[in-house]
Amino acid sequence: MTKSLDALKGPYGTFAVVTPNDSSDFAAGVTHALYVGGAGDVVVHGTDGEPAMFVGVPAGTLLPVSVARVLATGTSATSILALRI
């Protein structure tokens, strides 16, 4: 089933605590969004495997990004949740 772009805005039904890891993708697959509870930088691998850094993410931010991994190296944000539909 293909999900429309409107569906990707939520509501989210699955939530998982993220433990940043430099070598392993999420076992549950890519996210539909990340919730950042504690301010800082977030370094991710996108679905293409390429890294990207979100700099200075404020606490309480919802990042609407599909990512395969949150990297430990460079990530200073805390209390990150992976959200999936």
PyMOL CGO cylinders between C-alpha atoms (Angstrom):
from pymol import cmd
from pymol.cgo import CYLINDER

trace = [
    CYLINDER, 0.00, 0.00, 0.00, 1.35, 3.42, -0.93, 0.3, 1, 1, 1, 1, 1, 1,
    CYLINDER, 1.35, 3.42, -0.93, 0.91, 6.13, 1.69, 0.3, 1, 1, 1, 1, 1, 1,
    CYLINDER, 0.91, 6.13, 1.69, -0.01, 9.63, 0.55, 0.3, 1, 1, 1, 1, 1, 1,
    CYLINDER, -0.01, 9.63, 0.55, 2.05, 12.61, 1.65, 0.3, 1, 1, 1, 1, 1, 1,
    CYLINDER, 2.05, 12.61, 1.65, -0.86, 13.71, 3.87, 0.3, 1, 1, 1, 1, 1, 1,
    CYLINDER, -0.86, 13.71, 3.87, -0.71, 10.36, 5.67, 0.3, 1, 1, 1, 1, 1, 1,
    CYLINDER, -0.71, 10.36, 5.67, 2.98, 10.86, 6.42, 0.3, 1, 1, 1, 1, 1, 1,
    CYLINDER, 2.98, 10.86, 6.42, 2.10, 13.87, 8.59, 0.3, 1, 1, 1, 1, 1, 1,
    CYLINDER, 2.10, 13.87, 8.59, 0.65, 11.46, 11.17, 0.3, 1, 1, 1, 1, 1, 1,
    CYLINDER, 0.65, 11.46, 11.17, -0.90, 10.36, 13.30, 0.3, 1, 1, 1, 1, 1, 1,
    CYLINDER, -0.90, 10.36, 13.30, 1.98, 8.19, 14.34, 0.3, 1, 1, 1, 1, 1, 1,
    CYLINDER, 1.98, 8.19, 14.34, 1.16, 4.82, 15.86, 0.3, 1, 1, 1, 1, 1, 1,
    CYLINDER, 1.16, 4.82, 15.86, 4.54, 3.30, 16.67, 0.3, 1, 1, 1, 1, 1, 1,
    CYLINDER, 4.54, 3.30, 16.67, 7.17, 4.91, 18.88, 0.3, 1, 1, 1, 1, 1, 1,
    CYLINDER, 7.17, 4.91, 18.88, 10.64, 3.70, 19.81, 0.3, 1, 1, 1, 1, 1, 1,
    CYLINDER, 10.64, 3.70, 19.81, 13.45, 5.15, 21.90, 0.3, 1, 1, 1, 1, 1, 1,
    CYLINDER, 13.45, 5.15, 21.90, 16.46, 5.84, 19.70, 0.3, 1, 1, 1, 1, 1, 1,
    CYLINDER, 16.46, 5.84, 19.70, 19.91, 4.77, 20.83, 0.3, 1, 1, 1, 1, 1, 1,
    CYLINDER, 19.91, 4.77, 20.83, 22.30, 6.49, 18.41, 0.3, 1, 1, 1, 1, 1, 1,
    CYLINDER, 22.30, 6.49, 18.41, 24.52, 3.93, 16.70, 0.3, 1, 1, 1, 1, 1, 1,
    CYLINDER, 24.52, 3.93, 16.70, 27.26, 4.41, 14.12, 0.3, 1, 1, 1, 1, 1, 1,
    CYLINDER, 27.26, 4.41, 14.12, 27.05, 0.93, 12.59, 0.3, 1, 1, 1, 1, 1, 1,
    CYLINDER, 27.05, 0.93, 12.59, 23.47, -0.39, 12.60, 0.3, 1, 1, 1, 1, 1, 1,
    CYLINDER, 23.47, -0.39, 12.60, 20.28, 0.74, 10.90, 0.3, 1, 1, 1, 1, 1, 1,
    CYLINDER, 20.28, 0.74, 10.90, 16.99, 0.59, 12.81, 0.3, 1, 1, 1, 1, 1, 1,
    CYLINDER, 16.99, 0.59, 12.81, 15.76, -3.02, 13.07, 0.3, 1, 1, 1, 1, 1, 1,
    CYLINDER, 15.76, -3.02, 13.07, 12.16, -1.81, 12.58, 0.3, 1, 1, 1, 1, 1, 1,
    CYLINDER, 12.16, -1.81, 12.58, 13.03, 0.00, 9.34, 0.3, 1, 1, 1, 1, 1, 1,
    CYLINDER, 13.03, 0.00, 9.34, 13.08, 3.66, 8.39, 0.3, 1, 1, 1, 1, 1, 1,
    CYLINDER, 13.08, 3.66, 8.39, 11.23, 6.29, 10.38, 0.3, 1, 1, 1, 1, 1, 1,
    CYLINDER, 11.23, 6.29, 10.38, 8.49, 8.65, 9.27, 0.3, 1, 1, 1, 1, 1, 1,
    CYLINDER, 8.49, 8.65, 9.27, 9.69, 11.27, 11.75, 0.3, 1, 1, 1, 1, 1, 1,
    CYLINDER, 9.69, 11.27, 11.75, 11.97, 11.86, 14.74, 0.3, 1, 1, 1, 1, 1, 1,
    CYLINDER, 11.97, 11.86, 14.74, 10.98, 13.57, 17.97, 0.3, 1, 1, 1, 1, 1, 1,
    CYLINDER, 10.98, 13.57, 17.97, 13.86, 15.36, 19.69, 0.3, 1, 1, 1, 1, 1, 1,
    CYLINDER, 13.86, 15.36, 19.69, 13.23, 15.83, 23.41, 0.3, 1, 1, 1, 1, 1, 1,
    CYLINDER, 13.23, 15.83, 23.41, 16.57, 17.40, 24.39, 0.3, 1, 1, 1, 1, 1, 1,
    CYLINDER, 16.57, 17.40, 24.39, 18.19, 20.15, 22.30, 0.3, 1, 1, 1, 1, 1, 1,
    CYLINDER, 18.19, 20.15, 22.30, 21.31, 19.52, 20.24, 0.3, 1, 1, 1, 1, 1, 1,
    CYLINDER, 21.31, 19.52, 20.24, 22.60, 18.27, 16.91, 0.3, 1, 1, 1, 1, 1, 1,
    CYLINDER, 22.60, 18.27, 16.91, 21.17, 15.16, 15.22, 0.3, 1, 1, 1, 1, 1, 1,
    CYLINDER, 21.17, 15.16, 15.22, 23.23, 13.23, 12.67, 0.3, 1, 1, 1, 1, 1, 1,
    CYLINDER, 23.23, 13.23, 12.67, 21.30, 10.72, 10.56, 0.3, 1, 1, 1, 1, 1, 1,
    CYLINDER, 21.30, 10.72, 10.56, 21.63, 8.39, 7.60, 0.3, 1, 1, 1, 1, 1, 1,
    CYLINDER, 21.63, 8.39, 7.60, 18.86, 9.01, 5.11, 0.3, 1, 1, 1, 1, 1, 1,
    CYLINDER, 18.86, 9.01, 5.11, 17.18, 6.26, 3.16, 0.3, 1, 1, 1, 1, 1, 1,
    CYLINDER, 17.18, 6.26, 3.16, 19.96, 6.67, 0.57, 0.3, 1, 1, 1, 1, 1, 1,
    CYLINDER, 19.96, 6.67, 0.57, 22.60, 5.89, 3.23, 0.3, 1, 1, 1, 1, 1, 1,
    CYLINDER, 22.60, 5.89, 3.23, 24.07, 9.37, 3.08, 0.3, 1, 1, 1, 1, 1, 1,
    CYLINDER, 24.07, 9.37, 3.08, 24.70, 11.26, 6.33, 0.3, 1, 1, 1, 1, 1, 1,
    CYLINDER, 24.70, 11.26, 6.33, 23.10, 14.60, 7.18, 0.3, 1, 1, 1, 1, 1, 1,
    CYLINDER, 23.10, 14.60, 7.18, 23.40, 16.80, 10.26, 0.3, 1, 1, 1, 1, 1, 1,
    CYLINDER, 23.40, 16.80, 10.26, 20.54, 18.82, 11.71, 0.3, 1, 1, 1, 1, 1, 1,
    CYLINDER, 20.54, 18.82, 11.71, 22.32, 21.52, 13.70, 0.3, 1, 1, 1, 1, 1, 1,
    CYLINDER, 22.32, 21.52, 13.70, 20.90, 23.10, 16.84, 0.3, 1, 1, 1, 1, 1, 1,
    CYLINDER, 20.90, 23.10, 16.84, 17.58, 21.26, 16.95, 0.3, 1, 1, 1, 1, 1, 1,
    CYLINDER, 17.58, 21.26, 16.95, 15.48, 22.77, 19.77, 0.3, 1, 1, 1, 1, 1, 1,
    CYLINDER, 15.48, 22.77, 19.77, 13.95, 20.56, 22.46, 0.3, 1, 1, 1, 1, 1, 1,
    CYLINDER, 13.95, 20.56, 22.46, 10.47, 19.39, 21.57, 0.3, 1, 1, 1, 1, 1, 1,
    CYLINDER, 10.47, 19.39, 21.57, 11.05, 19.40, 17.80, 0.3, 1, 1, 1, 1, 1, 1,
    CYLINDER, 11.05, 19.40, 17.80, 9.34, 16.98, 15.42, 0.3, 1, 1, 1, 1, 1, 1,
    CYLINDER, 9.34, 16.98, 15.42, 11.60, 16.32, 12.41, 0.3, 1, 1, 1, 1, 1, 1,
    CYLINDER, 11.60, 16.32, 12.41, 9.49, 14.93, 9.54, 0.3, 1, 1, 1, 1, 1, 1,
    CYLINDER, 9.49, 14.93, 9.54, 12.30, 12.82, 8.09, 0.3, 1, 1, 1, 1, 1, 1,
    CYLINDER, 12.30, 12.82, 8.09, 12.63, 9.23, 6.91, 0.3, 1, 1, 1, 1, 1, 1,
    CYLINDER, 12.63, 9.23, 6.91, 15.93, 7.96, 8.27, 0.3, 1, 1, 1, 1, 1, 1,
    CYLINDER, 15.93, 7.96, 8.27, 17.54, 4.56, 8.59, 0.3, 1, 1, 1, 1, 1, 1,
    CYLINDER, 17.54, 4.56, 8.59, 19.87, 5.42, 11.47, 0.3, 1, 1, 1, 1, 1, 1,
    CYLINDER, 19.87, 5.42, 11.47, 20.76, 8.11, 14.00, 0.3, 1, 1, 1, 1, 1, 1,
    CYLINDER, 20.76, 8.11, 14.00, 24.52, 8.22, 14.36, 0.3, 1, 1, 1, 1, 1, 1,
    CYLINDER, 24.52, 8.22, 14.36, 26.24, 8.41, 17.74, 0.3, 1, 1, 1, 1, 1, 1,
    CYLINDER, 26.24, 8.41, 17.74, 29.13, 10.42, 16.34, 0.3, 1, 1, 1, 1, 1, 1,
    CYLINDER, 29.13, 10.42, 16.34, 28.07, 14.05, 16.17, 0.3, 1, 1, 1, 1, 1, 1,
    CYLINDER, 28.07, 14.05, 16.17, 24.65, 13.61, 17.79, 0.3, 1, 1, 1, 1, 1, 1,
    CYLINDER, 24.65, 13.61, 17.79, 24.36, 15.68, 20.96, 0.3, 1, 1, 1, 1, 1, 1,
    CYLINDER, 24.36, 15.68, 20.96, 20.54, 15.84, 21.16, 0.3, 1, 1, 1, 1, 1, 1,
    CYLINDER, 20.54, 15.84, 21.16, 18.89, 13.58, 23.72, 0.3, 1, 1, 1, 1, 1, 1,
    CYLINDER, 18.89, 13.58, 23.72, 15.58, 11.84, 24.33, 0.3, 1, 1, 1, 1, 1, 1,
    CYLINDER, 15.58, 11.84, 24.33, 15.09, 11.01, 20.65, 0.3, 1, 1, 1, 1, 1, 1,
    CYLINDER, 15.09, 11.01, 20.65, 12.10, 8.94, 19.55, 0.3, 1, 1, 1, 1, 1, 1,
    CYLINDER, 12.10, 8.94, 19.55, 11.56, 7.22, 16.20, 0.3, 1, 1, 1, 1, 1, 1,
    CYLINDER, 11.56, 7.22, 16.20, 7.98, 7.67, 15.00, 0.3, 1, 1, 1, 1, 1, 1,
    CYLINDER, 7.98, 7.67, 15.00, 6.31, 5.44, 12.46, 0.3, 1, 1, 1, 1, 1, 1,
    CYLINDER, 6.31, 5.44, 12.46, 2.82, 5.35, 11.01, 0.3, 1, 1, 1, 1, 1, 1,
]
cmd.load_cgo(trace, "trace")
